[in-house]
Amino acid sequence: MAKAESHPRQSERLHTLRSYEILDTDPERDFDEIVALAAALCGTPISVINFIDEDRQWFKAETGLGVRQTPLETSLCSHAILEEEFLEVPDTRDDARMCDNPLCLGDEGLRFYAGALLKTSDGLPLGTLCVLDRTPRSLTPLQRDTLRVLADQIMARLEMRRSLATAALLRQEVDHRVKNSLQSLASLIRIANRGAVADETRRTLSTLGSRVDAVAKLHEELYRTDAGPVIDLAHYVENLGRHFRALAPAHLNLDVISEPILVTSGQAVAVGTLLNEFVANSLKHAFPGSRAGHVRISIDRGDDDTVRIRCSDDGVGFPTSAANATSGLGMQINDVISEELQGRIEISSDSDGTVLTLSFEALPTAVARSA
């Protein structure tokens, strides 16, 4: 029996194969449907998606064979990956590479083989999409082209899986680094606060510490949304609302209502920062002496494709220059948010409460639908 030679770039090929993390994974419907379609279109009883490992060929999907792997010594596809693109053997008994292969002998032996290579963009063959029969035959040009197209579809799915896995790992690494940075910053602020002498310095450091904690919470909620480049603002704000309610004392009601609106991750963080600033200021200043009241946040989309945010409370207001809301660090944060969103912020405050409105341009509907 003629065992296939190793591929000229065998080490690189095996390393690349393992990078897809496809070996020994569970059956999946998408791949099962491809082999079923290949068998039906080619009129063969057997079709396989296989990957040529170091000492075995492993089947991601198969129909008509009934096993998930076979030894490399008897692999027909190990010969196919030495070809440029496609291997067709009308009768295995007439082919020196396969004529004495145990899988091809006897009344039930495999007599026909055709395989389209599963190749990476740089030409490394990982395996094949193949069809087999127990009687000699040939494929039509259309059937050969169909196998090639299906093989390309398999590789496209593998590339997408690997890209998603890489993105998930990168996101986890970024999340880890951001958390560590925020924790380090919070620790430094606490140390500085313990050593501060002046009351004003302590108040400033305490405020900074609260804002660092808020940024950490915003990051955590954004991470929990499994955010990609575009996320649902309603889902993100709903998660923040649960956090706000946990902070609110029993005598206050806090309502958060948002329409489903797709925004970028950067826009979501900016909105979250603004909402946190407003809620924190309301809880701290608007309801002295355990005064009962309401804090409301509503978000909707205008007819002119703008996101409209309205934050309000029915507290005592901020008559002294709208403390912390329209001056100092709070105002600086609002200015930065307005600039980042290229939007407009308006704040009004009197004895009946405080109202903050923000409007900015939403993602175009066509972009949002395609995201």
Backbone torsions as a table, in degrees:
resi	resn	phi	psi	omega
1	MET	NA	130.1	-178.0
2	ALA	-86.9	104.4	176.2
3	LYS	-77.1	139.0	-178.3
4	ALA	-65.2	144.1	174.5
5	GLU	-71.0	159.0	175.7
6	SER	-68.2	150.7	178.4
7	HIS	-64.7	144.5	-179.0
8	PRO	-57.2	-27.1	178.2
9	ARG	-114.2	46.0	-170.6
10	GLN	-59.0	-48.3	-177.6
11	SER	-61.1	-45.7	178.9
12	GLU	-65.2	-38.8	-179.8
13	ARG	-63.5	-45.5	-180.0
14	LEU	-65.9	-39.9	178.1
15	HIS	-62.0	-42.6	179.6
16	THR	-66.5	-41.9	178.4
17	LEU	-57.0	-45.3	-178.7
18	ARG	-68.1	-25.8	-179.4
19	SER	-67.4	-20.1	178.1
20	TYR	-82.0	-13.7	177.9
21	GLU	51.3	45.2	-178.7
22	ILE	-102.5	-24.5	-176.7
23	LEU	-63.2	137.5	175.6
24	ASP	63.4	24.1	172.9
25	THR	-85.9	162.9	-178.5
26	ASP	-69.9	158.0	174.1
27	PRO	-58.7	147.3	179.5
28	GLU	-133.7	141.4	-174.1
29	ARG	-57.7	-42.3	-177.4
30	ASP	-57.0	-44.7	-179.0
31	PHE	-74.4	-36.8	177.0
32	ASP	-60.7	-38.7	-179.6
33	GLU	-68.2	-32.6	179.9
34	ILE	-66.9	-44.6	179.9
35	VAL	-67.8	-35.1	177.6
36	ALA	-64.6	-40.8	179.1
37	LEU	-67.3	-42.4	179.8
38	ALA	-61.3	-44.2	179.4
39	ALA	-63.5	-42.0	-178.6
40	ALA	-66.8	-43.8	-177.8
41	LEU	-69.7	-32.1	-179.2
42	CYS	-93.2	-7.7	178.6
43	GLY	68.2	34.7	-179.4
44	THR	-114.0	151.9	179.3
45	PRO	-78.7	-14.3	-174.0
46	ILE	-129.9	136.9	171.9
47	SER	-147.2	143.4	-172.9
48	VAL	-143.2	139.4	162.9
49	ILE	-102.9	114.1	-175.0
50	ASN	-128.9	156.0	177.0
51	PHE	-126.7	133.2	-175.4
52	ILE	-90.7	104.8	-179.9
53	ASP	-87.5	-171.0	-175.7
54	GLU	-66.1	-39.4	-176.7
55	ASP	-135.5	19.5	-179.2
56	ARG	-160.4	162.5	165.2
57	GLN	-112.9	128.8	-174.0
58	TRP	-113.1	138.3	-174.1
59	PHE	-102.8	118.2	173.7
60	LYS	-73.7	-35.9	177.7
61	ALA	-150.5	147.0	178.7
62	GLU	-155.2	152.3	170.5
63	THR	-137.4	131.9	177.4
64	GLY	88.9	0.2	-177.5
65	LEU	-108.8	-46.1	174.2
66	GLY	86.1	8.0	176.5
67	VAL	-132.3	163.0	-178.5
68	ARG	-104.5	-13.1	177.6
69	GLN	-162.2	159.5	175.0
70	THR	-140.6	159.4	178.5
71	PRO	-63.0	151.4	-179.1
72	LEU	-65.3	-28.0	-177.4
73	GLU	-60.1	-31.1	-177.5
74	THR	-104.5	10.4	-175.1
75	SER	-75.4	124.8	172.9
76	LEU	-77.4	-33.6	-176.8
77	CYS	-71.7	-19.9	176.7
78	SER	-66.1	-23.3	172.2
79	HIS	-77.5	-36.4	-176.0
80	ALA	-63.9	-37.0	-175.9
81	ILE	-71.2	-7.3	174.5
82	LEU	-85.8	-8.5	177.3
83	GLU	-86.1	171.4	-178.3
84	GLU	-75.6	-42.4	-172.7
85	GLU	-148.8	-38.2	-169.4
86	PHE	-150.1	140.8	175.0
87	LEU	-130.0	126.0	175.7
88	GLU	-127.5	128.6	178.4
89	VAL	-122.5	101.9	-176.8
90	PRO	-59.7	-36.9	177.6
91	ASP	-143.2	113.6	-175.9
92	THR	-62.4	-25.7	-178.1
93	ARG	-75.0	-11.2	175.9
94	ASP	-100.5	5.0	-176.7
95	ASP	-111.7	124.1	-175.3
96	ALA	-61.7	-26.7	-178.6
97	ARG	-76.1	-20.9	-170.0
98	MET	-127.6	-9.3	-170.1
99	CYS	-62.4	-29.8	179.9
100	ASP	-110.4	17.8	175.9
101	ASN	-71.5	130.4	-178.9
102	PRO	-54.4	-29.8	-179.8
103	LEU	-71.8	-15.4	-175.8
104	CYS	-105.9	2.0	-176.0
105	LEU	-98.6	159.9	176.4
106	GLY	83.4	174.1	-177.1
107	ASP	-63.7	-29.7	-178.8
108	GLU	-101.3	13.7	-178.9
109	GLY	-69.7	158.4	179.8
110	LEU	-78.2	121.0	-176.6
111	ARG	-106.7	-21.3	-178.0
112	PHE	-127.2	139.3	178.1
113	TYR	-141.6	137.5	170.8
114	ALA	-146.8	129.3	-178.1
115	GLY	-138.5	132.6	172.6
116	ALA	-98.3	131.0	-174.2
117	LEU	-71.4	143.2	170.3
118	LEU	-95.6	100.0	-172.2
119	LYS	-115.6	144.0	174.9
120	THR	-76.3	172.7	-178.3
121	SER	-63.6	-24.5	178.3
122	ASP	-99.6	18.6	169.2
123	GLY	87.9	9.4	179.2
124	LEU	-84.8	123.6	179.0
125	PRO	-83.1	128.1	179.1
126	LEU	-98.3	-27.3	-177.2
127	GLY	175.5	-151.9	-178.5
128	THR	-146.0	159.9	158.5
129	LEU	-103.6	114.5	-174.2
130	CYS	-126.6	156.9	172.9
131	VAL	-125.3	145.2	-176.6
132	LEU	-138.1	154.7	178.1
133	ASP	-143.7	160.1	179.2
134	ARG	-95.9	7.6	173.5
135	THR	-130.4	145.5	178.5
136	PRO	-62.3	148.3	179.9
137	ARG	-171.5	-178.5	175.1
138	SER	-139.6	154.7	176.1
139	LEU	-91.0	153.9	171.9
140	THR	-81.1	160.8	175.9
141	PRO	-55.1	-38.1	179.3
142	LEU	-64.5	-40.1	178.8
143	GLN	-65.7	-39.3	177.5
144	ARG	-63.7	-45.5	179.4
145	ASP	-62.4	-37.5	179.5
146	THR	-64.0	-42.4	177.5
147	LEU	-61.7	-40.3	178.8
148	ARG	-62.9	-43.5	-180.0
149	VAL	-63.9	-43.7	179.1
150	LEU	-64.6	-37.0	176.8
151	ALA	-63.2	-39.7	176.8
152	ASP	-63.3	-37.6	178.4
153	GLN	-65.0	-38.3	177.3
154	ILE	-62.2	-46.4	179.9
155	MET	-64.7	-36.0	177.5
156	ALA	-62.6	-39.9	177.8
157	ARG	-66.2	-40.6	178.7
158	LEU	-64.4	-41.5	179.1
159	GLU	-63.3	-40.6	179.8
160	MET	-65.0	-42.8	178.1
161	ARG	-59.7	-44.3	-177.8
162	ARG	-67.8	-38.6	178.9
163	SER	-63.9	-42.1	179.0
164	LEU	-64.7	-40.5	179.2
165	ALA	-65.4	-40.7	178.4
166	THR	-64.3	-41.9	179.3
167	ALA	-63.4	-38.9	179.6
168	ALA	-65.2	-41.6	178.4
169	LEU	-65.1	-41.4	179.0
170	LEU	-63.5	-41.4	-179.8
171	ARG	-64.0	-40.1	177.4
172	GLN	-63.4	-40.1	179.6
173	GLU	-65.7	-43.8	177.8
174	VAL	-62.6	-43.2	178.8
175	ASP	-59.5	-43.4	-179.8
176	HIS	-62.7	-43.9	-178.5
177	ARG	-67.8	-40.4	179.0
178	VAL	-63.6	-44.5	179.1
179	LYS	-60.3	-44.6	179.5
180	ASN	-62.4	-41.5	-180.0
181	SER	-64.3	-43.2	-180.0
182	LEU	-66.6	-39.0	178.0
183	GLN	-64.5	-40.9	178.6
184	SER	-64.3	-42.8	179.5
185	LEU	-64.2	-42.8	179.1
186	ALA	-62.6	-38.9	178.9
187	SER	-65.0	-42.3	178.9
188	LEU	-63.1	-39.2	178.9
189	ILE	-65.7	-41.4	179.2
190	ARG	-64.1	-41.1	178.4
191	ILE	-63.1	-44.4	179.4
192	ALA	-64.0	-36.5	-179.1
193	ASN	-65.9	-39.4	179.9
194	ARG	-65.4	-29.8	-178.4
195	GLY	-92.7	-4.4	-178.1
196	ALA	-72.8	144.1	179.9
197	VAL	-102.9	-47.8	-176.4
198	ALA	-73.2	139.4	179.5
199	ASP	-61.8	-39.7	-179.1
200	GLU	-62.8	-39.5	177.5
201	THR	-63.5	-42.0	179.5
202	ARG	-63.6	-41.9	179.8
203	ARG	-63.6	-41.9	179.3
204	THR	-63.4	-44.8	179.1
205	LEU	-65.6	-37.3	177.6
206	SER	-63.2	-41.6	177.6
207	THR	-63.9	-43.7	177.6
208	LEU	-61.5	-42.0	178.5
209	GLY	-60.9	-41.1	178.5
210	SER	-63.2	-38.4	-179.2
211	ARG	-72.1	-35.6	174.8
212	VAL	-62.9	-43.1	176.9
213	ASP	-60.4	-39.2	179.7
214	ALA	-65.1	-43.2	178.2
215	VAL	-61.4	-40.4	177.9
216	ALA	-61.3	-40.7	179.6
217	LYS	-67.7	-42.2	177.7
218	LEU	-60.1	-42.9	178.5
219	HIS	-63.4	-42.8	-179.5
220	GLU	-61.7	-44.0	-179.3
221	GLU	-67.5	-37.5	177.2
222	LEU	-64.0	-40.1	178.5
223	TYR	-64.6	-39.1	-178.6
224	ARG	-67.2	-24.8	179.3
225	THR	-74.0	-2.3	-175.3
226	ASP	55.7	46.7	-170.1
227	ALA	-70.2	135.0	167.2
228	GLY	-101.5	-152.3	178.3
229	PRO	-63.5	-28.8	-178.9
230	VAL	-127.2	133.8	-178.6
231	ILE	-134.6	164.5	178.0
232	ASP	-83.7	114.6	-178.0
233	LEU	-63.3	-34.6	-179.1
234	ALA	-61.7	-43.3	-179.4
235	HIS	-66.3	-42.2	179.9
236	TYR	-63.4	-46.8	-178.5
237	VAL	-68.4	-33.9	176.7
238	GLU	-61.0	-41.9	177.1
239	ASN	-64.5	-41.3	176.9
240	LEU	-64.0	-36.8	179.4
241	GLY	-59.3	-38.2	177.4
242	ARG	-64.0	-38.3	176.9
243	HIS	-65.6	-44.0	179.3
244	PHE	-61.7	-42.8	-178.7
245	ARG	-63.8	-34.3	178.9
246	ALA	-66.6	-27.3	179.9
247	LEU	-85.3	-24.3	-174.2
248	ALA	-72.7	137.9	176.0
249	PRO	-69.0	166.3	-173.0
250	ALA	-62.9	-27.0	-175.9
251	HIS	-82.7	1.9	179.6
252	LEU	-116.5	141.3	172.6
253	ASN	-106.8	136.9	-178.4
254	LEU	-128.2	118.7	-178.4
255	ASP	-114.2	135.5	177.1
256	VAL	-128.7	120.0	-179.7
257	ILE	-129.4	129.1	179.9
258	SER	-144.5	137.4	170.6
259	GLU	-74.5	154.3	172.9
260	PRO	-65.2	113.7	-179.5
261	ILE	-136.1	128.2	179.0
262	LEU	-87.6	129.2	178.2
263	VAL	-134.8	168.6	174.9
264	THR	-75.7	161.8	177.7
265	SER	-59.7	-39.5	179.1
266	GLY	-63.6	-40.8	177.0
267	GLN	-64.1	-39.9	-179.7
268	ALA	-62.1	-42.8	179.4
269	VAL	-63.9	-41.8	179.1
270	ALA	-62.5	-44.4	178.0
271	VAL	-62.6	-44.1	179.3
272	GLY	-60.4	-39.6	178.2
273	THR	-63.6	-43.1	179.0
274	LEU	-62.0	-47.2	-179.6
275	LEU	-61.7	-41.2	179.3
276	ASN	-62.6	-41.8	178.5
277	GLU	-60.0	-46.2	-177.2
278	PHE	-65.4	-48.1	-178.1
279	VAL	-63.2	-43.3	-179.8
280	ALA	-60.7	-42.4	179.1
281	ASN	-66.9	-40.3	179.3
282	SER	-63.7	-46.4	-179.1
283	LEU	-63.6	-32.6	-175.1
284	LYS	-83.6	-36.4	-169.3
285	HIS	-117.7	-26.8	-166.4
286	ALA	-82.7	-18.3	-173.1
287	PHE	-130.8	70.2	-179.0
288	PRO	-71.2	154.5	175.2
289	GLY	63.8	34.8	179.1
290	SER	58.8	32.1	177.1
291	ARG	-65.8	134.6	178.3
292	ALA	-73.6	152.9	178.8
293	GLY	179.0	-175.7	-177.8
294	HIS	-129.4	143.0	168.6
295	VAL	-121.8	127.8	-175.1
296	ARG	-127.5	138.9	175.3
297	ILE	-128.6	125.8	177.1
298	SER	-131.3	140.4	-179.2
299	ILE	-134.4	127.7	175.4
300	ASP	-144.0	177.5	-178.1
301	ARG	-114.3	125.9	-179.2
302	GLY	-79.2	168.5	179.1
303	ASP	-63.9	-24.9	-179.3
304	ASP	-92.4	22.3	177.3
305	ASP	61.8	37.3	172.6
306	THR	-108.8	145.2	171.6
307	VAL	-85.3	127.4	-178.1
308	ARG	-116.0	121.1	-179.0
309	ILE	-116.9	131.3	177.4
310	ARG	-128.9	120.5	176.4
311	CYS	-114.0	131.3	-178.4
312	SER	-146.5	154.6	169.2
313	ASP	-140.7	161.9	178.5
314	ASP	-110.4	38.0	179.8
315	GLY	-84.0	-159.8	-173.7
316	VAL	-81.3	-5.8	-179.0
317	GLY	78.2	179.5	-179.6
318	PHE	-124.9	77.2	-175.4
319	PRO	-66.4	-26.8	-177.7
320	THR	-87.9	78.2	178.8
321	SER	59.1	28.1	179.4
322	ALA	50.4	61.5	-172.8
323	ALA	-49.3	133.0	177.3
324	ASN	66.3	-8.7	-179.9
325	ALA	-105.8	-37.7	-178.5
326	THR	-118.9	7.9	178.7
327	SER	-144.7	169.0	174.8
328	GLY	66.5	-151.6	-175.3
329	LEU	-61.9	-38.5	179.9
330	GLY	-58.6	-43.6	-179.9
331	MET	-67.7	-37.7	177.9
332	GLN	-60.9	-42.1	178.3
333	ILE	-63.0	-44.0	178.5
334	ASN	-60.4	-41.1	179.2
335	ASP	-63.2	-42.5	179.2
336	VAL	-63.1	-43.2	180.0
337	ILE	-63.4	-45.2	179.6
338	SER	-60.0	-42.0	179.8
339	GLU	-67.5	-41.8	-179.0
340	GLU	-64.1	-40.6	-178.7
341	LEU	-84.7	-6.6	-174.7
342	GLN	53.0	44.1	-176.7
343	GLY	-119.7	-164.6	-177.3
344	ARG	-133.0	127.6	178.3
345	ILE	-111.7	134.2	174.6
346	GLU	-129.4	138.5	-178.4
347	ILE	-131.4	131.9	172.7
348	SER	-133.2	144.7	-177.0
349	SER	-150.3	132.9	174.0
350	ASP	-149.9	-165.4	-175.5
351	SER	-68.3	-12.7	178.0
352	ASP	-92.3	-3.0	178.3
353	GLY	131.4	-170.7	-176.7
354	THR	-126.3	141.0	177.8
355	VAL	-130.1	129.9	174.6
356	LEU	-122.2	130.6	176.2
357	THR	-123.5	143.7	177.9
358	LEU	-137.2	133.7	173.7
359	SER	-132.1	139.5	176.3
360	PHE	-151.7	162.7	-175.0
361	GLU	-73.3	129.7	178.7
362	ALA	-80.6	168.8	172.3
363	LEU	-63.0	140.7	175.6
364	PRO	-54.9	144.0	-176.2
365	THR	-56.5	-40.1	-179.1
366	ALA	-63.6	-40.1	178.3
367	VAL	-66.4	-43.4	-178.6
368	ALA	-62.0	-39.6	-178.3
369	ARG	-69.5	-30.9	-178.5
370	SER	-85.2	-8.8	-175.8
371	ALA	-75.3	NA	NA
